[in-house]
Amino acid sequence: MSPAASMRLPGLVAPGVDGLGEADFARLRAAVNKLGGVLQDEDRTFARRNARRGRGEMAGENAMFRSHAGWLLPPATAPRKTATRRRLAFGRAIPFGALIGPALLLVIWSIGSVAGLIDPRTLPAPWSVVGTAVDLIAEGKLQDHLMTSAWRAAQSLVFGILIGTMLALISGLSRLGEAITCNR
């Protein structure tokens, strides 16, 4: 790309074209940029007003605006508003509301264990789980067991991805696979 093309203002003039030298073009570019900042609010208001009235080419945010010098300038870009999270519930958010569910689950688990509603062979009491975890950490066995479980989970993930990819390819690329997977 030539220096003239890289410095060209969109839809305007470039150095060496229209009888402008490099210095003239630099001054023109600085003036247009300064003017663009001054006209930014006027242009945005003008565009909104015309968009509301439904007027053709000057309506909308992507419209081009005519400056006082007579050149077409792109609209100044306004900073985008950041999206705020909307709540589905009415009223204010409950402080530490995310902890209510796990705390309630722990309370129900504890009450069920004390009342004998939960079989200890199926689900031991929370204090038994914590005590066993502390003992296993002290002996160094928990880390080994976690590493073994993580390795098995990783192997399962790899095998699942490979089998799923093969079945997807067979289903998508062959008539037999298409006949088997389509329920028509």
Secondary structure as UniProt FT lines:
FT   HELIX           3..6
FT   TURN            10..11
FT   TURN            15..16
FT   TURN            18..19
FT   HELIX           22..53
FT   TURN            56..58
FT   TURN            61..62
FT   STRAND          65..66
FT   TURN            68..69
FT   STRAND          72..73
FT   TURN            95..96
FT   HELIX           97..99
FT   HELIX           100..115
FT   TURN            120..122
FT   HELIX           126..139
FT   HELIX           141..173
FT   HELIX           175..181
//
